[in-house]
Amino acid sequence: MANTYSQLYVQIVFTVQGKENLIHESIREKIEKYICGIISNNRSKPIAIYCNPDHVHVLIGIHPSISISDMARDIKSSSSKWINENKWIKGKFRWQEGFGGFTYSKSQIDSVAKYILYQPEHHKTSSFKDEYLKLLQELDIKYDDRYLFEWYN
């Protein structure tokens, strides 16, 4: 794309389907590296990622030719296929349908990246459901409860 300049930052959040806490610490970094490879192969830059046991946050400098929906689809489909091929999860592994996609300005990148990297600390006091609903509210995103993720306690 000659003469195209952009600065597009997006956080994508998605969650495991069917069972809680399937991403164990023993495979977390492998999955994160694989997802970063998917992002890079889509001409985008992974900035921060953390795979919690039941959900993932990833901050991306996204290429202007790639839609957020296409990026989320590619990450979820490729990584679930790879997890299943490696048989790291008993049974069939899948991500839930849908995702959260949130854009940020350059001045927000450091704080969003730190937030993502400090997920274990954050989740000592807050559930994923509480975290996600707070994010939607802070960003003034209207939502319908019927179309949110399945929540696990």
C-alpha positions as CSV (number, residue, x, y, z in Angstrom):
1,M,0.0,0.0,0.0
2,A,2.1,2.9,-1.2
3,N,1.5,6.2,0.5
4,T,-0.6,4.6,3.2
5,Y,0.3,5.5,6.8
6,S,-1.6,4.3,9.8
7,Q,-1.4,4.0,13.5
8,L,-4.2,1.5,14.5
9,Y,-4.2,-0.2,17.9
10,V,-6.8,-2.7,18.9
11,Q,-7.3,-5.0,21.9
12,I,-9.1,-8.2,21.1
13,V,-10.6,-10.3,23.9
14,F,-12.1,-13.7,23.5
15,T,-12.8,-16.7,25.7
16,V,-12.7,-20.5,25.9
17,Q,-15.9,-22.4,25.1
18,G,-17.5,-25.1,27.1
19,K,-15.2,-25.4,30.1
20,E,-13.5,-23.1,32.5
21,N,-9.7,-22.9,32.9
22,L,-8.5,-25.0,29.9
23,I,-5.4,-22.9,29.2
24,H,-2.9,-24.3,31.8
25,E,0.3,-22.6,32.7
26,S,2.3,-25.4,31.1
27,I,1.0,-24.4,27.6
28,R,0.2,-20.7,28.1
29,E,3.4,-19.3,26.6
30,K,3.3,-21.7,23.7
31,I,-0.2,-20.6,22.8
32,E,0.8,-16.9,23.2
33,K,3.8,-17.3,20.9
34,Y,1.6,-19.1,18.3
35,I,-1.0,-16.4,18.4
36,C,1.8,-13.8,18.0
37,G,2.9,-15.6,14.9
38,I,-0.6,-15.5,13.5
39,I,-0.7,-11.7,14.0
40,S,2.7,-11.2,12.4
41,N,1.7,-13.4,9.4
42,N,-1.2,-11.0,9.0
43,R,1.2,-8.0,8.6
44,S,0.4,-6.8,12.1
45,K,2.4,-6.3,15.3
46,P,1.7,-8.1,18.5
47,I,2.3,-5.6,21.4
48,A,1.0,-7.5,24.5
49,I,-0.7,-10.8,25.0
50,Y,-1.9,-12.8,28.0
51,C,-3.7,-16.1,27.9
52,N,-5.6,-16.5,31.1
53,P,-7.0,-20.0,31.8
54,D,-10.4,-19.1,30.4
55,H,-9.8,-16.0,28.2
56,V,-7.3,-14.1,26.1
57,H,-6.3,-10.4,25.8
58,V,-4.1,-9.4,22.9
59,L,-3.1,-5.8,21.9
60,I,-2.2,-5.5,18.3
61,G,-0.8,-2.8,16.0
62,I,-3.1,-3.8,13.2
63,H,-2.3,-3.4,9.5
64,P,-4.8,-1.1,7.7
65,S,-5.7,-3.9,5.2
66,I,-6.8,-6.3,7.9
67,S,-10.2,-6.0,9.5
68,I,-10.5,-6.6,13.2
69,S,-13.1,-9.4,12.5
70,D,-10.7,-11.1,10.1
71,M,-7.9,-10.9,12.6
72,A,-10.0,-12.3,15.4
73,R,-11.3,-15.1,13.1
74,D,-7.7,-16.0,12.0
75,I,-6.4,-16.0,15.6
76,K,-9.2,-18.1,16.9
77,S,-9.5,-20.6,14.1
78,S,-5.8,-21.2,13.6
79,S,-4.9,-21.4,17.3
80,S,-7.8,-23.8,18.2
81,K,-6.8,-26.1,15.3
82,W,-3.2,-26.0,16.5
83,I,-4.1,-26.7,20.1
84,N,-6.2,-29.6,19.0
85,E,-3.5,-31.0,16.7
86,N,-1.1,-30.9,19.7
87,K,-3.7,-32.6,21.9
88,W,-2.9,-30.3,24.8
89,I,-6.6,-30.3,25.9
90,K,-8.6,-33.3,26.7
91,G,-11.4,-33.5,24.2
92,K,-12.0,-30.8,21.5
93,F,-10.8,-27.3,22.2
94,R,-12.8,-24.3,20.9
95,W,-13.1,-20.6,21.5
96,Q,-16.5,-19.1,22.1
97,E,-18.2,-17.4,19.3
98,G,-17.6,-13.6,19.1
99,F,-15.0,-11.3,20.6
100,G,-14.5,-7.9,22.0
101,G,-12.6,-5.4,19.8
102,F,-11.5,-2.1,21.3
103,T,-9.4,0.6,19.7
104,Y,-6.9,2.8,21.5
105,S,-4.7,5.9,20.8
106,K,-0.9,5.8,20.9
107,S,-1.0,7.6,24.3
108,Q,-3.0,4.7,25.8
109,I,-0.8,1.8,24.6
110,D,1.6,1.6,27.6
111,S,-1.3,1.4,30.1
112,V,-3.3,-1.1,28.0
113,A,-0.2,-3.3,27.5
114,K,0.6,-3.2,31.3
115,Y,-3.1,-4.1,32.0
116,I,-2.8,-7.1,29.7
117,L,0.5,-8.3,31.1
118,Y,-0.7,-8.0,34.7
119,Q,-3.8,-10.1,34.1
120,P,-2.9,-12.7,36.9
121,E,-2.7,-9.9,39.5
122,H,-5.9,-8.3,38.2
123,H,-7.9,-11.6,38.3
124,K,-7.0,-12.2,42.0
125,T,-9.7,-9.7,42.8
126,S,-11.9,-9.5,39.7
127,S,-13.7,-12.2,37.6
128,F,-13.5,-12.2,33.8
129,K,-17.2,-11.3,33.7
130,D,-16.7,-8.3,36.0
131,E,-13.7,-7.2,34.0
132,Y,-15.4,-7.5,30.6
133,L,-18.6,-5.7,31.7
134,K,-16.5,-2.9,33.2
135,L,-14.6,-2.6,30.0
136,L,-17.8,-2.3,28.0
137,Q,-19.2,0.3,30.4
138,E,-16.0,2.4,30.5
139,L,-15.9,2.5,26.7
140,D,-19.6,3.3,26.6
141,I,-20.4,0.3,24.5
142,K,-24.1,-0.6,24.4
143,Y,-24.7,-4.4,24.6
144,D,-27.4,-6.9,24.9
145,D,-26.9,-9.5,27.8
146,R,-28.2,-12.2,25.5
147,Y,-25.2,-11.9,23.2
148,L,-22.4,-11.7,25.7
149,F,-20.0,-14.6,26.4
150,E,-21.1,-17.6,28.5
151,W,-19.7,-16.9,32.0
152,Y,-18.1,-19.5,34.2
153,N,-17.9,-19.2,38.0
